C-alpha cells in the first residue's frame, strides 16, 4: 500500500536472557524453540516469495549470534544457500558483556574467528554493530586478524552510531574498517530512524575518535548509505543512479533558511540537514513521498496508534520487572524536580 521497498524477517535464536529476583542474569537455552522460530522465518520467506512483489524481500535474521548455537548458525547459512544466497543479518558484538562472556568460554579465540570457524561469514552476511573485536580499546585484547578475516570473507558490517552512542559505546573506527577493505553500511536500530542524523554522527564520531579531520569523510559515509547498503543486500541495482538500476530516488529540499548558504550540496545535506528535509521519495519509479508526507497514509492516525501501542508495551514492561518497580520508577522524567 505504501509502495516502500522492504526486507522483512521473523527473528530466531535459542537463548533468552533473564534476570532473577536476586538480580543475577542468566540464559535459558531451548534448541527446539530456536528451530521452530527458524521454521516460521522460512515460512515468512516463502510467503513473501508467493506474493510476487519485487518490493518485498525476506531474509534470515538470527537476532543475536551469541544467543545462537553453532548448529543454528550453520543451519541459517544452509537455508540461505538453499534459497539462492538469501541475505542474512544478525546483531553481533554489540555489548562488552557479550564479548566478555565469549572470552570466558573461548580464551584463545576471537569472536570473528569463531564465526569464521562456524562458516557464518560471507558476502550474504551482514553483521550489525560488530563493535568489540580484537584490538578494541575496551577489550584489552591486542589487534589480531579480525578485520582481515571480515574483508577476505566479503562480510558486510552495519554501523549504527546513534544507538551505541546513547549506551556510551564507541566504534573503533568507521574509517579503520573501510581501510581494511570491509564493505560498510549505516543503519538506525533506534528512534528516530533518521539516516541523515546517523551518517552525520558516524562522520563526527570517527573524526573525534581518530583525532583527525581527514577521516569519516562525506564520501565514505555517503557511499555507506547508498552503494554500501545495496552491496550488503546483494543488490547492485540499488543505491545508485545508472543504466539498468532501479529508480529508487530520494530528493531533499535544501532551500530552508535554517540550512544557511550552500557551497557543496552534499556537505549541506550531511552536516546540516536532517531527514525532515526530505521532500520526495521515488521507489521503483513510483512517487511514494510528496512534500515530506507519505502518500495514502493518515499520519495522525498512525502516530496515535503507535502512541497507544507504546503505552500498552510500557505497562507490560512494568508488570514483569524483577525489582517490582512502578511505572514512575522505571520511567522517571528526564529532568527531576522540574517545578523547582
VOVO-404292 format. One record per residue (C-alpha): residue in three letters; x, y, z. Coordinates in pm, 1 decimal, padded with zeros to 6 digits. Layout:
! VOVO-404292
<node resn="ALA" c1="X" c2="Y" c3="Z"/>
...
This chain:
! VOVO-404292
<node resn="UNK" c1="00000.0" c2="00000.0" c3="00000.0"/>
<node resn="UNK" c1="00277.7" c2="00245.4" c3="00089.3"/>
<node resn="UNK" c1="00495.3" c2="00143.1" c3="-00201.2"/>
<node resn="UNK" c1="00802.5" c2="00108.1" c3="00017.5"/>
<node resn="UNK" c1="01084.8" c2="-00132.1" c3="-00056.9"/>
<node resn="UNK" c1="01138.9" c2="-00355.0" c3="00244.5"/>
<node resn="UNK" c1="01339.2" c2="-00653.7" c3="00365.7"/>
<node resn="UNK" c1="01130.7" c2="-00843.2" c3="00622.0"/>
<node resn="UNK" c1="01218.0" c2="-01120.1" c3="00866.3"/>
<node resn="UNK" c1="01093.6" c2="-01310.5" c3="01168.0"/>
<node resn="UNK" c1="01383.7" c2="-01332.2" c3="01411.1"/>
<node resn="UNK" c1="01501.0" c2="-01653.3" c3="01575.1"/>
<node resn="UNK" c1="01751.2" c2="-01760.0" c3="01841.6"/>
<node resn="UNK" c1="01786.5" c2="-02032.1" c3="02102.2"/>
<node resn="UNK" c1="01898.7" c2="-01837.1" c3="02407.1"/>
<node resn="UNK" c1="01687.5" c2="-01593.9" c3="02607.3"/>
<node resn="UNK" c1="01833.1" c2="-01374.7" c3="02882.5"/>
<node resn="UNK" c1="01655.2" c2="-01326.1" c3="03212.9"/>
<node resn="UNK" c1="01713.8" c2="-01150.6" c3="03544.8"/>
<node resn="UNK" c1="01640.2" c2="-01345.1" c3="03861.7"/>
<node resn="UNK" c1="01482.3" c2="-01194.9" c3="04172.6"/>
<node resn="UNK" c1="01827.3" c2="-01152.6" c3="04327.3"/>
<node resn="UNK" c1="01948.1" c2="-00952.0" c3="04028.2"/>
<node resn="UNK" c1="02161.9" c2="-01227.5" c3="03876.9"/>
<node resn="UNK" c1="02146.7" c2="-01265.7" c3="03499.4"/>
<node resn="UNK" c1="02113.7" c2="-01599.6" c3="03326.6"/>
<node resn="UNK" c1="02032.0" c2="-01753.5" c3="02989.6"/>
<node resn="UNK" c1="01770.7" c2="-02015.1" c3="02912.2"/>
<node resn="UNK" c1="01860.7" c2="-02228.5" c3="02609.0"/>
<node resn="UNK" c1="01592.9" c2="-02405.6" c3="02406.5"/>
<node resn="UNK" c1="01707.7" c2="-02556.6" c3="02078.2"/>
<node resn="UNK" c1="01355.5" c2="-02671.0" c3="01986.3"/>
<node resn="UNK" c1="01219.4" c2="-02317.3" c3="02013.1"/>
<node resn="UNK" c1="01513.8" c2="-02191.2" c3="01810.5"/>
<node resn="UNK" c1="01443.2" c2="-02439.5" c3="01531.0"/>
<node resn="UNK" c1="01070.0" c2="-02365.8" c3="01547.0"/>
<node resn="UNK" c1="01138.0" c2="-01993.5" c3="01512.1"/>
<node resn="UNK" c1="01368.3" c2="-02059.8" c3="01215.6"/>
<node resn="UNK" c1="01091.5" c2="-02265.7" c3="01052.8"/>
<node resn="UNK" c1="00849.8" c2="-01973.9" c3="01097.9"/>
<node resn="UNK" c1="01108.5" c2="-01741.7" c3="00946.6"/>
<node resn="UNK" c1="01132.8" c2="-01969.8" c3="00643.8"/>
<node resn="UNK" c1="00752.2" c2="-01974.3" c3="00619.7"/>
<node resn="UNK" c1="00754.4" c2="-01593.2" c3="00601.5"/>
<node resn="UNK" c1="01019.6" c2="-01601.1" c3="00329.5"/>
<node resn="UNK" c1="00810.6" c2="-01846.4" c3="00126.1"/>
<node resn="UNK" c1="00500.2" c2="-01633.6" c3="00177.8"/>
<node resn="UNK" c1="00675.0" c2="-01319.7" c3="00054.8"/>
<node resn="UNK" c1="00803.0" c2="-01505.7" c3="-00249.4"/>
<node resn="UNK" c1="00448.7" c2="-01620.1" c3="-00325.2"/>
<node resn="UNK" c1="00327.9" c2="-01257.6" c3="-00333.3"/>
<node resn="UNK" c1="00547.5" c2="-01194.9" c3="-00638.9"/>
<node resn="UNK" c1="00613.6" c2="-00838.8" c3="-00522.6"/>
<node resn="UNK" c1="00965.6" c2="-00726.0" c3="-00602.1"/>
<node resn="UNK" c1="00947.1" c2="-00460.5" c3="-00329.8"/>
<node resn="UNK" c1="00912.8" c2="-00718.7" c3="-00051.2"/>
<node resn="UNK" c1="01206.0" c2="-00948.6" c3="00023.2"/>
<node resn="UNK" c1="01250.6" c2="-01195.4" c3="00305.4"/>
<node resn="UNK" c1="01580.3" c2="-01251.1" c3="00482.6"/>
<node resn="UNK" c1="01718.2" c2="-01467.4" c3="00761.7"/>
<node resn="UNK" c1="01761.2" c2="-01298.4" c3="01098.1"/>
<node resn="UNK" c1="01926.3" c2="-01491.2" c3="01381.3"/>
<node resn="UNK" c1="01871.0" c2="-01199.6" c3="01618.4"/>
<node resn="UNK" c1="02190.7" c2="-01224.5" c3="01823.4"/>
<node resn="UNK" c1="02478.7" c2="-01451.1" c3="01729.3"/>
<node resn="UNK" c1="02568.0" c2="-01503.3" c3="02096.6"/>
<node resn="UNK" c1="02219.1" c2="-01644.2" c3="02159.2"/>
<node resn="UNK" c1="02252.3" c2="-01898.7" c3="01878.1"/>
<node resn="UNK" c1="02434.2" c2="-02231.7" c3="01884.6"/>
<node resn="UNK" c1="02692.1" c2="-02321.4" c3="01622.2"/>
<node resn="UNK" c1="02442.1" c2="-02564.4" c3="01473.1"/>
<node resn="UNK" c1="02172.1" c2="-02298.3" c3="01436.4"/>
<node resn="UNK" c1="02414.0" c2="-02058.5" c3="01269.1"/>
<node resn="UNK" c1="02526.8" c2="-02332.6" c3="01029.8"/>
<node resn="UNK" c1="02163.9" c2="-02417.1" c3="00952.6"/>
<node resn="UNK" c1="02099.4" c2="-02049.4" c3="00879.8"/>
<node resn="UNK" c1="02373.7" c2="-02044.0" c3="00617.7"/>
<node resn="UNK" c1="02247.6" c2="-02373.5" c3="00476.3"/>
<node resn="UNK" c1="01899.5" c2="-02226.7" c3="00431.9"/>
<node resn="UNK" c1="02044.2" c2="-01909.3" c3="00281.2"/>
<node resn="UNK" c1="02216.6" c2="-02118.8" c3="00013.8"/>
<node resn="UNK" c1="01900.7" c2="-02321.8" c3="-00037.0"/>
<node resn="UNK" c1="01716.6" c2="-02002.1" c3="-00132.2"/>
<node resn="UNK" c1="01988.9" c2="-01891.2" c3="-00372.5"/>
<node resn="UNK" c1="02203.1" c2="-01680.5" c3="-00141.1"/>
<node resn="UNK" c1="01940.6" c2="-01519.2" c3="00079.4"/>
<node resn="UNK" c1="02050.2" c2="-01215.7" c3="00281.3"/>
<node resn="UNK" c1="02149.9" c2="-01296.8" c3="00641.2"/>
<node resn="UNK" c1="02174.2" c2="-01037.8" c3="00917.0"/>
<node resn="UNK" c1="02249.7" c2="-01063.2" c3="01288.2"/>
<node resn="UNK" c1="02331.0" c2="-00837.8" c3="01582.4"/>
<node resn="UNK" c1="02691.6" c2="-00918.7" c3="01666.3"/>
<node resn="UNK" c1="02930.1" c2="-00799.1" c3="01936.0"/>
<node resn="UNK" c1="02710.9" c2="-00505.5" c3="02034.6"/>
<node resn="UNK" c1="02782.8" c2="-00526.0" c3="02407.9"/>
<node resn="UNK" c1="03104.3" c2="-00551.6" c3="02604.3"/>
<node resn="UNK" c1="02937.0" c2="-00810.6" c3="02829.1"/>
<node resn="UNK" c1="02875.9" c2="-01019.1" c3="02516.7"/>
<node resn="UNK" c1="03247.0" c2="-01007.7" c3="02437.5"/>
<node resn="UNK" c1="03346.6" c2="-01095.6" c3="02794.1"/>
<node resn="UNK" c1="03103.3" c2="-01387.9" c3="02810.6"/>
<node resn="UNK" c1="03253.4" c2="-01528.1" c3="02492.8"/>
<node resn="UNK" c1="03614.2" c2="-01484.9" c3="02608.6"/>
<node resn="UNK" c1="03538.4" c2="-01658.0" c3="02938.1"/>
<node resn="UNK" c1="03449.8" c2="-01967.1" c3="02735.3"/>
<node resn="UNK" c1="03696.1" c2="-01917.3" c3="02448.0"/>
<node resn="UNK" c1="04013.1" c2="-01752.1" c3="02581.4"/>
<node resn="UNK" c1="04220.0" c2="-01839.7" c3="02273.7"/>
<node resn="UNK" c1="03972.9" c2="-01739.0" c3="02002.0"/>
<node resn="UNK" c1="03828.3" c2="-01407.6" c3="01890.4"/>
<node resn="UNK" c1="03457.6" c2="-01373.7" c3="01817.9"/>
<node resn="UNK" c1="03533.8" c2="-01319.4" c3="01449.7"/>
<node resn="UNK" c1="03745.5" c2="-01635.7" c3="01441.3"/>
<node resn="UNK" c1="03450.5" c2="-01820.8" c3="01595.7"/>
<node resn="UNK" c1="03211.3" c2="-01705.3" c3="01320.9"/>
<node resn="UNK" c1="03472.7" c2="-01791.6" c3="01060.1"/>
<node resn="UNK" c1="03515.0" c2="-02142.9" c3="01203.3"/>
<node resn="UNK" c1="03137.0" c2="-02191.4" c3="01208.5"/>
<node resn="UNK" c1="03106.6" c2="-02072.0" c3="00848.6"/>
<node resn="UNK" c1="02888.2" c2="-01777.1" c3="00939.9"/>
<node resn="UNK" c1="03073.8" c2="-01520.9" c3="00728.7"/>
<node resn="UNK" c1="03047.3" c2="-01436.3" c3="00362.1"/>
<node resn="UNK" c1="02907.9" c2="-01194.6" c3="00101.6"/>
<node resn="UNK" c1="02546.5" c2="-01272.4" c3="00201.2"/>
<node resn="UNK" c1="02608.9" c2="-01194.9" c3="00570.1"/>
<node resn="UNK" c1="02581.5" c2="-00852.7" c3="00733.4"/>
<node resn="UNK" c1="02688.8" c2="-00811.3" c3="01096.8"/>
<node resn="UNK" c1="02504.5" c2="-00529.4" c3="01271.8"/>
<node resn="UNK" c1="02728.9" c2="-00335.5" c3="01514.0"/>
<node resn="UNK" c1="03042.6" c2="-00557.6" c3="01521.0"/>
<node resn="UNK" c1="03197.1" c2="-00325.6" c3="01781.7"/>
<node resn="UNK" c1="03405.2" c2="-00537.4" c3="02017.0"/>
<node resn="UNK" c1="03662.3" c2="-00716.1" c3="01807.7"/>
<node resn="UNK" c1="04027.7" c2="-00785.5" c3="01882.4"/>
<node resn="UNK" c1="04207.3" c2="-00454.9" c3="01920.8"/>
<node resn="UNK" c1="03914.7" c2="-00251.4" c3="02055.0"/>
<node resn="UNK" c1="04041.2" c2="-00045.1" c3="02345.9"/>
<node resn="UNK" c1="03773.2" c2="-00174.6" c3="02585.3"/>
<node resn="UNK" c1="03861.2" c2="-00541.1" c3="02533.1"/>
<node resn="UNK" c1="04223.4" c2="-00530.6" c3="02648.0"/>
<node resn="UNK" c1="04298.4" c2="-00769.8" c3="02362.0"/>
<node resn="UNK" c1="04565.8" c2="-00685.5" c3="02108.8"/>
<node resn="UNK" c1="04467.5" c2="-00645.3" c3="01746.5"/>
<node resn="UNK" c1="04466.8" c2="-00968.8" c3="01550.8"/>
<node resn="UNK" c1="04335.6" c2="-01068.8" c3="01208.8"/>
<node resn="UNK" c1="03966.7" c2="-00989.3" c3="01268.5"/>
<node resn="UNK" c1="03941.9" c2="-00708.4" c3="01014.4"/>
<node resn="UNK" c1="04129.0" c2="-00910.6" c3="00752.5"/>
<node resn="UNK" c1="03900.4" c2="-01209.2" c3="00808.3"/>
<node resn="UNK" c1="03594.1" c2="-00990.7" c3="00759.6"/>
<node resn="UNK" c1="03735.5" c2="-00829.1" c3="00447.4"/>
<node resn="UNK" c1="03857.4" c2="-01153.9" c3="00288.9"/>
<node resn="UNK" c1="03522.3" c2="-01323.2" c3="00352.0"/>
<node resn="UNK" c1="03341.7" c2="-01021.2" c3="00195.9"/>
<node resn="UNK" c1="03121.2" c2="-00991.8" c3="00505.1"/>
<node resn="UNK" c1="02945.7" c2="-00655.8" c3="00544.0"/>
<node resn="UNK" c1="02916.5" c2="-00454.9" c3="00865.8"/>
<node resn="UNK" c1="02629.0" c2="-00221.5" c3="00953.2"/>
<node resn="UNK" c1="02731.4" c2="00063.7" c3="01182.9"/>
<node resn="UNK" c1="02453.0" c2="00218.3" c3="01395.4"/>
<node resn="UNK" c1="02620.3" c2="00516.9" c3="01566.5"/>
<node resn="UNK" c1="02325.6" c2="00677.0" c3="01747.2"/>
<node resn="UNK" c1="02206.4" c2="00378.0" c3="01947.4"/>
<node resn="UNK" c1="02555.0" c2="00277.9" c3="02061.4"/>
<node resn="UNK" c1="02644.5" c2="00638.0" c3="02149.8"/>
<node resn="UNK" c1="02341.5" c2="00655.8" c3="02377.0"/>
<node resn="UNK" c1="02480.3" c2="00349.7" c3="02555.3"/>
<node resn="UNK" c1="02824.4" c2="00509.3" c3="02592.4"/>
<node resn="UNK" c1="02988.4" c2="00270.4" c3="02347.3"/>
<node resn="UNK" c1="03223.9" c2="00362.0" c3="02063.9"/>
<node resn="UNK" c1="03303.3" c2="00203.4" c3="01726.6"/>
<node resn="UNK" c1="03680.9" c2="00194.4" c3="01661.4"/>
<node resn="UNK" c1="03651.5" c2="00310.0" c3="01390.0"/>
<node resn="UNK" c1="03447.2" c2="00358.8" c3="01075.6"/>
<node resn="UNK" c1="03742.1" c2="00461.1" c3="00857.5"/>
<node resn="UNK" c1="03955.7" c2="00183.0" c3="01005.2"/>
<node resn="UNK" c1="03711.0" c2="-00081.1" c3="00887.2"/>
<node resn="UNK" c1="03687.5" c2="00081.7" c3="00543.8"/>
<node resn="UNK" c1="04066.8" c2="00097.9" c3="00514.8"/>
<node resn="UNK" c1="04076.6" c2="-00274.3" c3="00589.3"/>
<node resn="UNK" c1="03857.9" c2="-00334.3" c3="00283.1"/>
<node resn="UNK" c1="03529.9" c2="-00410.4" c3="00463.3"/>
<node resn="UNK" c1="03202.3" c2="-00315.2" c3="00297.9"/>
<node resn="UNK" c1="03025.8" c2="-00076.9" c3="00535.9"/>
<node resn="UNK" c1="02663.3" c2="00020.6" c3="00568.7"/>
<node resn="UNK" c1="02494.2" c2="00255.6" c3="00816.6"/>
<node resn="UNK" c1="02168.4" c2="00182.0" c3="00997.0"/>
<node resn="UNK" c1="01948.6" c2="00321.6" c3="01271.5"/>
<node resn="UNK" c1="01839.9" c2="00042.5" c3="01512.4"/>
<node resn="UNK" c1="01660.8" c2="00304.1" c3="01724.8"/>
<node resn="UNK" c1="01431.1" c2="00601.9" c3="01707.1"/>
<node resn="UNK" c1="01435.9" c2="00838.0" c3="01528.3"/>
<node resn="UNK" c1="01508.8" c2="00637.1" c3="01213.4"/>
<node resn="UNK" c1="01680.5" c2="00939.9" c3="01060.2"/>
<node resn="UNK" c1="01955.5" c2="00819.5" c3="00830.4"/>
<node resn="UNK" c1="02092.9" c2="01170.0" c3="00776.8"/>
<node resn="UNK" c1="02144.6" c2="01211.1" c3="01150.7"/>
<node resn="UNK" c1="02311.3" c2="00870.3" c3="01161.0"/>
<node resn="UNK" c1="02563.0" c2="00944.6" c3="00887.4"/>
<node resn="UNK" c1="02646.4" c2="01284.2" c3="01037.8"/>
<node resn="UNK" c1="02709.5" c2="01121.0" c3="01374.5"/>
<node resn="UNK" c1="02913.8" c2="00843.4" c3="01213.3"/>
<node resn="UNK" c1="03138.2" c2="01102.6" c3="01049.4"/>
<node resn="UNK" c1="03177.6" c2="01323.5" c3="01357.4"/>
<node resn="UNK" c1="03245.0" c2="01039.6" c3="01599.9"/>
<node resn="UNK" c1="03501.3" c2="00898.2" c3="01358.1"/>
<node resn="UNK" c1="03683.7" c2="01232.1" c3="01345.7"/>
<node resn="UNK" c1="03674.5" c2="01276.0" c3="01724.1"/>
<node resn="UNK" c1="03787.9" c2="00920.3" c3="01794.2"/>
<node resn="UNK" c1="04075.5" c2="00920.8" c3="01544.1"/>
<node resn="UNK" c1="04153.9" c2="01286.2" c3="01620.6"/>
<node resn="UNK" c1="04168.1" c2="01370.6" c3="01251.7"/>
<node resn="UNK" c1="03953.9" c2="01582.8" c3="01023.2"/>
<node resn="UNK" c1="04060.9" c2="01362.8" c3="00732.0"/>
<node resn="UNK" c1="03861.5" c2="01055.0" c3="00837.4"/>
<node resn="UNK" c1="03487.3" c2="00994.7" c3="00836.8"/>
<node resn="UNK" c1="03468.6" c2="01178.4" c3="00507.8"/>
<node resn="UNK" c1="03147.1" c2="01275.5" c3="00329.8"/>
<node resn="UNK" c1="03233.3" c2="01032.5" c3="00052.5"/>
<node resn="UNK" c1="03280.2" c2="00744.4" c3="00299.2"/>
<node resn="UNK" c1="02951.9" c2="00790.4" c3="00482.6"/>
<node resn="UNK" c1="02756.0" c2="00869.9" c3="00165.4"/>
<node resn="UNK" c1="02884.5" c2="00553.2" c3="-00000.8"/>
<node resn="UNK" c1="02785.8" c2="00355.6" c3="00309.0"/>
<node resn="UNK" c1="02418.8" c2="00457.5" c3="00287.8"/>
<node resn="UNK" c1="02396.9" c2="00404.1" c3="-00087.8"/>
<node resn="UNK" c1="02621.0" c2="00152.7" c3="-00265.4"/>
<node resn="UNK" c1="02748.0" c2="00001.7" c3="00061.4"/>
<node resn="UNK" c1="02399.8" c2="-00080.9" c3="00184.7"/>
<node resn="UNK" c1="02296.9" c2="-00210.8" c3="-00157.5"/>
<node resn="UNK" c1="02602.2" c2="-00436.9" c3="-00173.8"/>
<node resn="UNK" c1="02527.1" c2="-00573.1" c3="00174.1"/>
<node resn="UNK" c1="02178.9" c2="-00667.8" c3="00049.8"/>
<node resn="UNK" c1="02320.0" c2="-00826.0" c3="-00263.2"/>
<node resn="UNK" c1="02150.6" c2="-00567.7" c3="-00484.3"/>
<node resn="UNK" c1="02393.7" c2="-00395.9" c3="-00717.3"/>
<node resn="UNK" c1="02091.6" c2="-00248.8" c3="-00898.7"/>
<node resn="UNK" c1="02011.8" c2="-00027.8" c3="-00598.3"/>
<node resn="UNK" c1="02196.6" c2="00256.2" c3="-00430.4"/>
<node resn="UNK" c1="02299.6" c2="00436.0" c3="-00748.9"/>
<node resn="UNK" c1="02160.2" c2="00618.0" c3="-01049.2"/>
<node resn="UNK" c1="02280.1" c2="00422.6" c3="-01350.6"/>
<node resn="UNK" c1="02153.4" c2="00240.0" c3="-01656.8"/>
<node resn="UNK" c1="01986.5" c2="-00084.4" c3="-01552.6"/>
<node resn="UNK" c1="01934.1" c2="00020.8" c3="-01191.1"/>
<node resn="UNK" c1="01601.5" c2="00064.2" c3="-01014.5"/>
<node resn="UNK" c1="01454.0" c2="00413.8" c3="-00994.2"/>
<node resn="UNK" c1="01484.2" c2="00447.5" c3="-00615.0"/>
<node resn="UNK" c1="01549.4" c2="00817.6" c3="-00551.2"/>
<node resn="UNK" c1="01530.7" c2="01049.8" c3="-00250.4"/>
<node resn="UNK" c1="01510.5" c2="01425.6" c3="-00314.1"/>
<node resn="UNK" c1="01599.3" c2="01673.3" c3="-00038.9"/>
<node resn="UNK" c1="01492.4" c2="02036.3" c3="-00019.8"/>
<node resn="UNK" c1="01795.0" c2="02240.4" c3="00088.3"/>
<node resn="UNK" c1="01630.1" c2="02580.1" c3="00038.6"/>
<node resn="UNK" c1="01530.3" c2="02630.7" c3="00403.2"/>
<node resn="UNK" c1="01671.5" c2="02934.8" c3="00580.9"/>
<node resn="UNK" c1="01794.7" c2="02722.8" c3="00870.3"/>
<node resn="UNK" c1="02030.3" c2="02537.4" c3="00634.2"/>
<node resn="UNK" c1="02218.5" c2="02857.1" c3="00550.8"/>
<node resn="UNK" c1="02403.3" c2="02919.0" c3="00227.6"/>
<node resn="UNK" c1="02504.4" c2="02630.2" c3="00006.9"/>
<node resn="UNK" c1="02853.8" c2="02577.6" c3="-00123.1"/>
<node resn="UNK" c1="02864.0" c2="02199.5" c3="-00162.1"/>
<node resn="UNK" c1="02514.3" c2="02038.4" c3="-00160.1"/>
<node resn="UNK" c1="02649.8" c2="01713.0" c3="-00017.8"/>
<node resn="UNK" c1="02822.1" c2="01897.5" c3="00267.0"/>
<node resn="UNK" c1="02496.8" c2="02078.8" c3="00346.9"/>
<node resn="UNK" c1="02296.4" c2="01756.2" c3="00332.4"/>
<node resn="UNK" c1="02524.1" c2="01554.9" c3="00558.3"/>
<node resn="UNK" c1="02645.6" c2="01815.8" c3="00805.2"/>
<node resn="UNK" c1="02343.1" c2="02046.5" c3="00836.9"/>
<node resn="UNK" c1="02019.8" c2="01888.6" c3="00706.3"/>
<node resn="UNK" c1="01803.2" c2="01620.9" c3="00869.1"/>
<node resn="UNK" c1="01564.2" c2="01356.0" c3="00744.0"/>
<node resn="UNK" c1="01284.1" c2="01610.3" c3="00778.6"/>
<node resn="UNK" c1="01430.7" c2="01795.0" c3="00478.9"/>
<node resn="UNK" c1="01341.6" c2="01500.4" c3="00255.1"/>
<node resn="UNK" c1="01076.3" c2="01628.4" c3="00015.6"/>
<node resn="UNK" c1="01020.6" c2="01345.2" c3="-00232.7"/>
<node resn="UNK" c1="01087.3" c2="00971.3" c3="-00239.8"/>
<node resn="UNK" c1="01055.5" c2="00760.9" c3="-00552.1"/>
<node resn="UNK" c1="01057.1" c2="00381.6" c3="-00520.3"/>
<node resn="UNK" c1="01078.7" c2="00167.8" c3="-00830.3"/>
<node resn="UNK" c1="00970.7" c2="00467.5" c3="-01036.5"/>
<node resn="UNK" c1="00665.8" c2="00548.2" c3="-00822.7"/>
<node resn="UNK" c1="00640.4" c2="00861.4" c3="-00608.2"/>
<node resn="UNK" c1="00561.5" c2="00744.2" c3="-00253.5"/>
<node resn="UNK" c1="00650.8" c2="01060.2" c3="-00057.9"/>
<node resn="UNK" c1="00548.7" c2="01409.3" c3="-00165.7"/>
<node resn="UNK" c1="00615.4" c2="01734.0" c3="00020.3"/>
<node resn="UNK" c1="00756.0" c2="01528.5" c3="00306.7"/>
<node resn="UNK" c1="00442.9" c2="01317.1" c3="00356.8"/>
<node resn="UNK" c1="00376.9" c2="00952.3" c3="00270.7"/>
<node resn="UNK" c1="00106.9" c2="00914.6" c3="00008.4"/>
<node resn="UNK" c1="-00202.8" c2="00719.0" c3="00109.2"/>
<node resn="UNK" c1="-00124.8" c2="00719.6" c3="00482.3"/>
<node resn="UNK" c1="-00311.7" c2="00903.4" c3="00757.5"/>
<node resn="UNK" c1="-00004.5" c2="01008.6" c3="00954.0"/>
<node resn="UNK" c1="-00203.0" c2="01141.4" c3="01253.0"/>
<node resn="UNK" c1="-00388.5" c2="00812.3" c3="01289.4"/>
<node resn="UNK" c1="-00064.2" c2="00619.9" c3="01256.8"/>
<node resn="UNK" c1="00100.9" c2="00832.0" c3="01526.9"/>
<node resn="UNK" c1="-00195.8" c2="00784.8" c3="01762.3"/>
<node resn="UNK" c1="-00193.5" c2="00409.4" c3="01710.2"/>
<node resn="UNK" c1="00178.5" c2="00397.9" c3="01776.1"/>
<node resn="UNK" c1="00141.9" c2="00600.3" c3="02096.1"/>
<node resn="UNK" c1="-00134.3" c2="00368.8" c3="02219.5"/>
<node resn="UNK" c1="00080.1" c2="00063.5" c3="02144.8"/>
<node resn="UNK" c1="00375.9" c2="00217.6" c3="02327.5"/>
<node resn="UNK" c1="00172.4" c2="00283.7" c3="02643.2"/>
<node resn="UNK" c1="00046.2" c2="-00075.7" c3="02639.2"/>
<node resn="UNK" c1="00401.5" c2="-00203.1" c3="02592.4"/>
<node resn="UNK" c1="00530.1" c2="00025.5" c3="02867.1"/>
<node resn="UNK" c1="00278.7" c2="-00110.3" c3="03117.8"/>
<node resn="UNK" c1="00371.1" c2="-00461.9" c3="03013.9"/>
<node resn="UNK" c1="00737.2" c2="-00399.4" c3="03092.7"/>
<node resn="UNK" c1="00642.1" c2="-00280.2" c3="03442.1"/>
<node resn="UNK" c1="00439.3" c2="-00595.5" c3="03505.6"/>
<node resn="UNK" c1="00746.4" c2="-00821.4" c3="03479.2"/>
<node resn="UNK" c1="01018.6" c2="-00600.1" c3="03622.9"/>
<node resn="UNK" c1="01228.8" c2="-00816.6" c3="03854.1"/>
<node resn="UNK" c1="01272.9" c2="-00530.7" c3="04102.5"/>
<node resn="UNK" c1="00899.4" c2="-00472.5" c3="04128.6"/>
<node resn="UNK" c1="00930.2" c2="-00104.1" c3="04037.9"/>
<node resn="UNK" c1="00626.4" c2="00101.0" c3="03942.9"/>
<node resn="UNK" c1="00596.4" c2="00292.8" c3="03617.3"/>
<node resn="UNK" c1="00732.4" c2="00620.2" c3="03759.1"/>
<node resn="UNK" c1="01037.7" c2="00442.4" c3="03897.3"/>
<node resn="UNK" c1="01111.3" c2="00261.9" c3="03573.1"/>
<node resn="UNK" c1="01045.5" c2="00563.7" c3="03352.5"/>
<node resn="UNK" c1="01138.3" c2="00872.0" c3="03557.1"/>
<node resn="UNK" c1="01125.9" c2="01216.1" c3="03392.9"/>
<node resn="UNK" c1="01446.7" c2="01333.1" c3="03228.6"/>
<node resn="UNK" c1="01453.0" c2="01644.0" c3="03449.0"/>
<node resn="UNK" c1="01373.6" c2="01578.7" c3="03814.3"/>
<node resn="UNK" c1="01215.0" c2="01842.4" c3="04038.8"/>
<node resn="UNK" c1="01115.4" c2="02036.3" c3="03729.2"/>
<node resn="UNK" c1="00899.7" c2="02280.1" c3="03925.1"/>
<node resn="UNK" c1="01195.1" c2="02373.3" c3="04142.9"/>
